[in-house]
Amino acid sequence: MPGPTADTTGAQSTLSRPSDLTGIGRTGVVVLGGLVALGPLTTDLYLPALPALTADLHTNPAATQLTLTFSLLGVAAGQLLFGPLSDRLGRRRPLLAGLLVYSAATLLCLLATTLPLLVAGRFLQGMAGAAGLVIGRAIARDRYDGVAVVRFLASIGLISGLAPMFAPLLGAQLLRVTNWRGTFAALGVLGLLLTVFAFVSLRETLLPADRHGGGLAATLRTIGRLLRDIRFLGLVLTSSFAFGALFAYISGSSFVLQQVYGVSPQTYSLLFGVNSFAIVGMTQLNGRLLAHRFSARALMTAGLAVGAVAAVVLLLLTGVWDLGLAGFCPPVFVMMASMGVVLPNSAAQALTMVEPAAAGSASALLGVGTFLCGGLVAPLSSAGGEPSASVLGAVVLGCSALAGTAYLLLCRPWRVAV
């Protein structure tokens, strides 16, 4: 890793102190946390309104979930655009451009009168919002290495992790005074505020000497080189399938909890917040304690095993014995907690395998895999046209099994020392 240098603003970098968060600054950490949080806020804020949106646009739950699918597909496409672009142009300019486009796309969602128009707006919204997610991870690689990357991801994860906890709560409260369009108005305001804060607070972290040129051909060569690395590919697939299990719950829980188990939007948002606390809490425990005491290999193996067991229990308690809400919530909580170990460790391992000049492309591949898998899984949680807890459980189990298989077969953790 390069020694201390001056960044493009003349500020002294702290690459020689990888454990010190002053390399980006406390304000920068908060802003980056907000940028990364924009993704889950975009996804989760309107979840309590999905049944009402379905009725308002005269469609069905499976069709409505296409707004989630195309949002995630947009995030996947956006990371392929903004990740390599930030490797060539630096982190700051692509980030600001993405935020401006995000605000415009949110306005399109707000004004949509048909489901196809809303789906198109959601795709653009996800694509532009991906800038904060992919560039935030690349900035982490610019400044930190090894366990310090895990610590940094935990720091911004604490902020961004609060988003899925409070977004449904906020969305449910917004529904008391407005309709589903009001949630998009709130997202539009947030996008503009983040644009201003990013412009004022974030400095460039990728020095001109570390950027790569060569245009599209060089980008494709970098991506090809990364995908030919079997261990890197294994970490991407593990992260992707694990996120698929997580998003099966995110996309299907609104319908299952409200229409199958009959809870109110406010109760749904509380349950969603409790489960989100599981992943946030474990992310913090992982970054601040576990990563210093156990190898990433051990943490990944344990997290995947616990997630798979929780998925089996979820399917049994909803599909075989049908214990109702009492059988649905506990295994979901455990599954969400396991994601707080699997997702940050897989990302940190993958990012530390690459040089800073390829961090944007590596981050993009991680993001494309996770959000593409999430987008494809979203409609499956309502397969058959009607919400079903057992169907959701089956999808979660399938994704968990694929994540564990990818990690064992491609990463071969018994051969890796860290």
C-alpha positions in Angstrom: 0.0 0.0 0.0 1.5 3.4 -0.9 2.9 5.7 1.8 1.5 9.0 2.9 0.8 11.4 0.0 -1.1 14.6 -0.5 -4.6 14.2 -2.1 -5.9 16.4 -4.9 -7.1 19.0 -2.4 -3.7 19.2 -0.7 -4.9 17.5 2.4 -2.5 15.1 4.0 -3.7 11.5 3.7 -3.2 9.0 6.5 -2.5 5.8 4.5 0.3 5.0 6.9 -2.2 4.8 9.8 -4.8 2.4 8.4 -6.5 1.9 11.8 -7.2 5.6 12.2 -10.5 6.8 10.8 -9.1 10.4 10.5 -7.9 9.3 7.0 -11.3 10.3 5.8 -12.5 12.4 8.7 -15.4 11.9 11.1 -17.6 14.2 9.0 -16.7 12.2 5.9 -17.6 8.9 7.7 -21.0 10.3 8.5 -21.6 11.5 5.0 -20.4 8.2 3.5 -22.7 6.4 5.9 -25.6 8.5 4.7 -24.7 7.8 1.0 -24.6 4.1 1.7 -27.8 4.4 3.6 -29.5 5.9 0.6 -29.8 2.4 -0.9 -31.7 0.8 1.9 -33.8 3.9 2.4 -34.7 3.9 -1.2 -35.8 0.2 -0.9 -37.4 0.2 2.6 -39.1 3.6 3.0 -42.1 2.6 0.9 -42.3 -1.0 2.0 -45.3 -0.3 4.3 -47.1 1.3 1.4 -46.7 -1.6 -1.0 -50.3 -3.0 -0.4 -51.7 0.5 -0.8 -49.6 1.1 -3.9 -50.8 -2.2 -5.4 -54.4 -1.1 -4.9 -53.9 2.4 -6.2 -52.2 1.3 -9.4 -54.8 -1.6 -9.9 -52.2 -4.4 -10.0 -51.2 -7.4 -7.9 -48.4 -8.1 -5.4 -46.1 -9.9 -7.8 -46.3 -7.1 -10.3 -45.8 -4.4 -7.6 -42.6 -6.2 -6.5 -41.2 -5.4 -10.0 -40.6 -1.9 -8.6 -38.2 -3.6 -6.1 -36.7 -5.9 -8.8 -36.0 -3.0 -11.2 -34.6 -0.8 -8.5 -32.1 -3.5 -7.6 -31.3 -4.2 -11.3 -30.7 -0.4 -11.6 -28.3 -0.6 -8.6 -26.5 -3.4 -10.3 -26.1 -1.6 -13.6 -25.2 1.6 -11.8 -22.3 0.0 -10.0 -20.9 -1.3 -13.2 -21.0 2.3 -14.5 -19.9 4.3 -11.4 -17.3 1.8 -10.1 -15.0 1.7 -13.1 -15.7 5.3 -13.8 -14.4 6.3 -10.4 -11.2 4.3 -11.0 -10.6 6.5 -14.1 -11.9 9.9 -13.0 -11.5 9.8 -9.2 -14.3 9.3 -6.6 -15.7 12.8 -6.2 -17.1 13.8 -9.6 -18.9 10.5 -10.4 -20.4 10.5 -6.9 -21.9 14.0 -7.2 -23.2 13.3 -10.7 -25.0 10.2 -9.5 -26.6 12.1 -6.6 -28.0 14.7 -9.0 -29.5 12.1 -11.3 -30.9 10.3 -8.3 -32.9 13.3 -7.3 -34.3 13.7 -10.8 -35.3 10.0 -11.0 -37.0 10.3 -7.6 -39.2 13.1 -9.0 -40.2 10.7 -11.9 -41.3 8.1 -9.3 -43.2 10.8 -7.4 -45.2 11.8 -10.6 -45.7 8.2 -12.0 -49.3 7.4 -12.8 -48.8 3.9 -14.1 -46.8 0.9 -12.9 -44.5 0.8 -16.0 -43.6 4.4 -15.5 -42.9 3.8 -11.8 -40.8 0.8 -12.6 -38.8 2.9 -15.1 -38.3 5.6 -12.4 -37.2 3.0 -9.9 -34.6 1.6 -12.3 -33.1 5.0 -12.9 -33.3 5.8 -9.2 -31.5 2.6 -8.3 -28.9 3.1 -11.0 -28.0 6.7 -9.8 -28.2 5.8 -6.1 -25.6 3.1 -6.7 -22.9 5.8 -7.0 -22.8 6.3 -3.2 -22.7 2.5 -2.5 -20.0 1.5 -4.9 -17.8 4.6 -4.4 -18.2 4.5 -0.6 -16.6 1.0 -0.6 -13.9 2.1 -3.1 -13.0 5.0 -0.8 -12.6 2.5 2.0 -10.0 0.6 -0.1 -8.3 3.9 -1.0 -7.5 4.7 2.6 -7.5 1.4 4.6 -6.3 -2.2 4.4 -6.9 -5.6 6.1 -8.9 -5.4 9.4 -9.0 -1.6 9.1 -11.3 -2.1 6.1 -13.7 -4.1 8.2 -13.5 -1.4 10.9 -14.3 1.3 8.4 -17.2 -0.7 6.9 -18.5 -1.2 10.4 -18.3 2.6 11.0 -20.3 3.5 8.0 -22.4 0.4 8.5 -23.5 1.7 11.9 -25.0 4.7 10.2 -26.3 3.0 7.1 -27.6 0.1 9.1 -29.9 2.4 11.0 -31.7 3.1 7.7 -33.5 -0.3 7.4 -34.5 0.0 11.0 -36.1 3.4 10.8 -37.1 3.6 7.2 -40.3 1.4 7.5 -41.1 3.2 10.8 -40.8 6.6 9.0 -42.7 5.2 6.0 -45.5 4.0 8.2 -45.7 7.4 9.9 -45.7 9.2 6.5 -48.7 7.1 5.5 -50.7 8.7 8.3 -50.4 12.1 6.6 -49.8 11.3 3.0 -49.9 8.4 0.5 -47.1 6.4 -1.1 -46.1 9.3 -3.2 -45.1 11.2 -0.1 -42.4 8.6 0.5 -40.8 9.5 -2.8 -41.0 13.2 -2.0 -39.0 12.5 1.2 -36.4 10.5 -0.8 -36.1 13.4 -3.2 -35.4 15.9 -0.4 -32.8 13.5 1.1 -31.1 13.1 -2.2 -30.6 16.8 -2.6 -29.4 17.2 1.0 -26.8 14.5 0.5 -25.6 16.1 -2.7 -24.9 19.3 -0.8 -23.2 17.6 2.1 -21.1 15.4 -0.2 -20.0 18.5 -2.2 -18.9 20.3 1.0 -17.4 17.5 3.0 -15.9 14.8 0.8 -12.4 15.2 -0.7 -10.9 13.2 -3.5 -9.3 10.0 -2.1 -7.9 8.5 -5.4 -4.7 10.3 -6.4 -4.2 11.0 -10.2 -1.2 8.7 -10.1 -3.3 5.8 -8.9 -6.0 6.2 -11.5 -6.0 4.0 -14.6 -6.7 5.1 -18.2 -7.4 3.1 -21.3 -11.1 3.6 -21.5 -13.6 0.7 -21.8 -11.0 -1.8 -23.0 -8.9 -1.3 -19.9 -12.0 -1.5 -17.7 -13.1 -4.8 -19.3 -9.6 -6.2 -18.9 -9.7 -5.4 -15.2 -13.1 -6.9 -14.7 -12.0 -10.0 -16.6 -8.9 -10.4 -14.5 -10.9 -10.1 -11.3 -13.5 -12.7 -12.5 -10.7 -15.2 -13.4 -9.6 -15.1 -9.8 -11.5 -18.1 -8.4 -11.4 -17.0 -4.8 -12.5 -13.5 -5.7 -15.4 -14.9 -7.8 -16.3 -17.2 -4.9 -16.6 -14.3 -2.5 -18.7 -12.4 -5.0 -21.1 -15.4 -5.4 -21.2 -16.0 -1.7 -22.1 -12.4 -1.0 -24.6 -12.4 -3.8 -26.5 -15.4 -2.7 -26.4 -14.3 1.0 -27.9 -11.0 -0.1 -30.5 -12.9 -2.1 -31.7 -14.6 1.2 -31.8 -11.2 2.9 -33.7 -9.6 0.1 -36.2 -12.4 -0.1 -37.2 -11.3 3.4 -37.1 -7.6 2.6 -39.3 -7.9 -0.5 -41.8 -10.4 0.8 -42.1 -9.5 4.5 -44.5 -6.6 3.9 -47.1 -8.8 2.2 -46.5 -11.8 4.5 -46.8 -9.9 7.8 -49.6 -7.6 6.7 -51.7 -9.9 4.5 -50.9 -13.4 5.9 -50.5 -12.6 9.6 -52.7 -9.5 9.6 -50.4 -7.0 11.3 -50.9 -3.2 10.8 -48.3 -1.1 8.8 -47.1 0.3 12.1 -46.6 -3.1 13.7 -44.9 -4.3 10.5 -42.5 -1.4 10.6 -41.7 -2.3 14.3 -41.0 -5.9 13.5 -38.9 -4.9 10.5 -36.9 -2.6 12.7 -36.2 -5.3 15.3 -34.9 -7.6 12.6 -32.8 -4.8 11.1 -31.3 -4.3 14.6 -30.0 -7.9 14.4 -27.9 -7.2 11.3 -26.8 -3.8 12.5 -25.8 -5.2 15.9 -23.8 -8.1 14.4 -22.1 -5.8 11.9 -20.8 -3.7 14.8 -19.8 -6.7 16.9 -18.1 -8.2 13.9 -16.1 -5.0 13.0 -15.2 -3.9 16.5 -14.6 -7.3 18.3 -14.9 -10.5 16.3 -12.6 -9.4 13.4 -9.8 -8.8 15.8 -10.1 -12.2 17.5 -11.1 -14.6 14.8 -10.0 -15.2 11.2 -12.3 -14.0 8.4 -12.5 -17.7 7.3 -13.8 -18.8 10.6 -16.3 -15.9 10.8 -17.6 -16.5 7.3 -18.0 -20.3 7.9 -19.9 -19.7 11.1 -22.1 -17.0 9.7 -23.1 -19.1 6.7 -23.8 -22.1 8.9 -26.0 -20.2 11.3 -27.9 -18.6 8.4 -28.5 -21.9 6.8 -29.8 -23.5 10.0 -32.1 -20.5 10.6 -33.5 -20.9 7.0 -34.3 -24.5 7.6 -36.1 -23.7 10.9 -38.0 -20.9 9.1 -39.3 -23.3 6.5 -40.2 -25.9 9.0 -42.1 -23.5 11.3 -44.0 -21.8 8.5 -44.4 -24.6 5.9 -44.6 -27.8 8.0 -46.0 -26.8 11.4 -47.4 -23.4 10.6 -46.8 -21.8 14.0 -47.9 -18.4 12.7 -46.2 -15.1 13.6 -44.4 -16.9 16.5 -42.8 -19.3 14.1 -41.9 -16.6 11.6 -40.1 -13.9 13.6 -37.4 -15.8 15.6 -35.6 -17.6 12.7 -35.8 -14.4 10.6 -34.0 -12.5 13.4 -31.2 -15.1 13.5 -30.9 -15.2 9.8 -30.6 -11.4 9.7 -27.9 -11.5 12.4 -25.9 -14.0 10.4 -25.9 -11.5 7.5 -24.1 -9.0 9.8 -21.1 -11.4 9.7 -21.3 -12.8 6.2 -21.7 -9.6 4.2 -19.1 -7.3 5.7 -16.4 -10.1 5.8 -17.0 -11.2 2.3 -16.7 -7.6 1.0 -13.6 -6.8 3.1 -11.9 -10.0 1.9 -12.7 -9.3 -1.7 -11.6 -5.6 -1.6 -8.3 -6.4 0.1 -7.4 -8.8 -2.6 -7.1 -6.0 -5.2 -5.0 -2.9 -5.7 -6.5 0.5 -5.1 -6.7 1.3 -8.9 -9.1 -1.6 -9.3 -11.1 -1.1 -6.1 -13.9 0.6 -8.0 -14.3 -2.3 -10.4 -14.0 -4.8 -7.6 -16.6 -3.0 -5.6 -18.8 -2.8 -8.6 -18.7 -6.6 -9.2 -19.6 -7.2 -5.5 -22.5 -4.8 -5.9 -23.7 -6.1 -9.2 -23.8 -9.7 -7.9 -25.6 -8.9 -4.7 -28.2 -6.6 -6.2 -28.7 -8.6 -9.3 -29.4 -11.7 -7.2 -31.7 -9.6 -4.9 -33.6 -8.3 -7.9 -34.2 -11.8 -9.3 -35.2 -13.2 -6.0 -37.7 -10.4 -5.2 -40.6 -11.7 -7.3 -40.0 -15.3 -6.1 -41.1 -14.5 -2.6 -44.6 -14.0 -3.9 -44.5 -16.8 -6.5 -48.0 -18.0 -7.3 -49.5 -14.5 -7.1 -50.4 -14.7 -3.4 -48.1 -14.0 -0.4 -46.9 -17.1 1.5 -44.6 -17.5 4.5 -43.6 -21.0 3.4 -42.7 -19.8 -0.1 -40.6 -17.0 1.4 -38.9 -19.6 3.7 -38.1 -21.9 0.7 -36.5 -19.0 -1.2 -34.4 -18.0 1.8 -33.3 -21.6 2.3 -32.3 -22.0 -1.4 -30.2 -18.8 -1.4 -28.6 -19.7 1.9 -27.6 -23.1 0.5 -26.2 -21.6 -2.6 -24.1 -19.1 -0.6 -22.6 -21.8 1.5 -21.9 -24.0 -1.5 -20.2 -21.2 -3.4 -17.9 -20.4 -0.4 -16.9 -24.0 0.2 -16.3 -25.0 -3.4 -14.6 -21.8 -4.7 -13.0 -20.2 -1.7 -11.9 -23.4 -0.1 -11.6 -21.9 3.4 -9.7 -24.8 4.8 -6.8 -23.7 2.6 -6.8 -20.0 3.5 -5.0 -18.8 6.6 -7.1 -15.6 7.2 
